[in-house]
Structures are given as structure tokens and as C-alpha cells.
Amino acid sequence: MGFVIVISLPLIIFAILLGFGCYFFGKTKGRQEARAGVGAQVYGVPQPPPGATESSSPAHEKKGGPDIV
């Protein structure tokens, strides 16, 4: 029984330390990326590709009257 404790206790401690290390390393790296603007998500309408012509589509036209339903 003592052999199991001698082998598994250091492994458990190592796993806990490794978990804390990965947590703090990721936290630091995430904050650096947030400051640098790397991977910043931009919400909104996507930009058209270069060279695309702009045309009005009938899906965006507003209708009036009882046809809305």
C-alpha cells in the first residue's frame, strides 16, 4: 500500500502544478493578445470583396401596405 502512495502522490502533485501552470500561462497570453488586438472579433456586415460591383437586391427593399404580412 505504501508503494502506491509513493508513486501516485508525486504524480498527483505534478498534475496539479501542471494545471496551474497552464492556467496562468494561458491567462497571461490571452491578456497580451487582447492588448495587441490579435484575434479581435469584429461584428457587423462583411465587406464586399475587392472589385465587386454594388447593386441593390430586391430582398432589401421595403414594401408598404398589407403586403408586409
Contacts in CASP RR format, 6 or more apart in sequence:
PFRMAT RR
TARGET T0000
AUTHOR 0000-0000-0000
METHOD contacts of the structure
MODEL  1
MGFVIVISLPLIIFAILLGFGCYFFGKTKGRQEARAGVGAQVYGVPQPPP
GATESSSPAHEKKGGPDIV
33 39 0 8 1.000
34 40 0 8 1.000
48 54 0 8 1.000
END
